[in-house]
Amino acid sequence: MSEREKYIARSNRVGARELGGEMVIMSAADSTLFSLSEVATLIWQSADGRTPLSQIVQQRVCAEFDAPFDAAYRDALAFVEELSTHGILRVADRPLADEATPAPEAP
């Protein structure tokens, strides 16, 4: 891979709930509401700040959805960048282990 690795972590400034098998996330920063696809939910749930995005795509997305890596990674990166603009995911070129925040659990 030619570009630097990306690490992603969920923000603690969001509300997230699984409703009817669908993950719904709301940004506290701008009240934007997102309804995530099955693949996007898998990426969201895997965003621990320590696992590289390429590994998440290879081991989770490609394995579970039988998708080619290049296309899956490109789509995942676009998804991650979109959510980061709303403060829902944090993206860095290094692990965010000390800053990783677990997603809020439904009561």
N, C-alpha and C positions, 0 to 999 in steps of 0.2 A: 504494500500500500504506500503510495507516494506522499500522502499528507500525514500530518501528525495524528496520533491516536486521540480519540475523544473519550472522555469519561463523563458520565451523566449521573446526576443525583436529583431526587425529587425535592422541590422546595417545601418548606414548612409553612409557606404563606398561601396554601390552597386548601380547598375542601374537596375531598374525593369520596365518592360512594359508588358501589356497584349496584345497579338497579336493573333487574331483569336480565342479568348476564351481560350488561353493558356498563363500562366504567364511565362515570360522569365526573368531570373535574371543573372547579370554578376558581379562577384567579382572584385573590383578595386585592391585588393591585389595581385591576381594571374591571372586575366583575365579568370577565369573559367566561363563557360556559363552553366546555368542550365535551363532546360525546365521542369516546374512543372506539375505534374498530378493534377486532380481536387481536390483530397484530400489534396495534398501537398500545393496547392494554398490556400485552406481554412485555413490550419494551418499557412501559411505565413501571410495571411491577419489578422489572429487573434493574431499574436505575438505582443502584446502591452506592454509587460514587467510587467504587473500587474496581468494578468489572469494566473493561474497555468495551465500547460500543461494538467494535468489530467482533468481539467474543460473544456478546449478547446476540448479535445477528447470526453468527455462524452456529452457535450451540443451541439457541432457542428458536429463532425465527426460521432459519433454513431447515433445521431439523424437524420442526413441527408442521411447517407449511410447504415443505419440499420446494423451496424457492431458490433460484440461483443467487449466489452470494453478492455479485456486483450490483444487480438490480435491487436486491433487498437492502444492501448497505446504503445505496444512494437514496432510496425511499426513507429509510430509517433516519439518515442524517438530515434530510429535509424536514421530517416530522419533529425531530429533536430541536432543530434550529427554530422552527415555528413556535414550539412550546416555550423555548427559552426567551423569545421576544416578549412573551406575556408573563415571564417570571415563574412559570410552572415547573420548568426543569432548569437546572444549572449545568452548564457545559464547561469543561476545562480540558487542557492538554496534559493534565497530571491527575492522579487519583485524588478524590475528594473524601477519603476515608474518615477524616476527623470531622467533616462537615455533613456527611450523609445523614439524611433525616428520613425515617420510615414514613410511609404514607399513612394518613389517618385511617383508623379502622372504623367501620360502621358499628354503631352500638348494638 
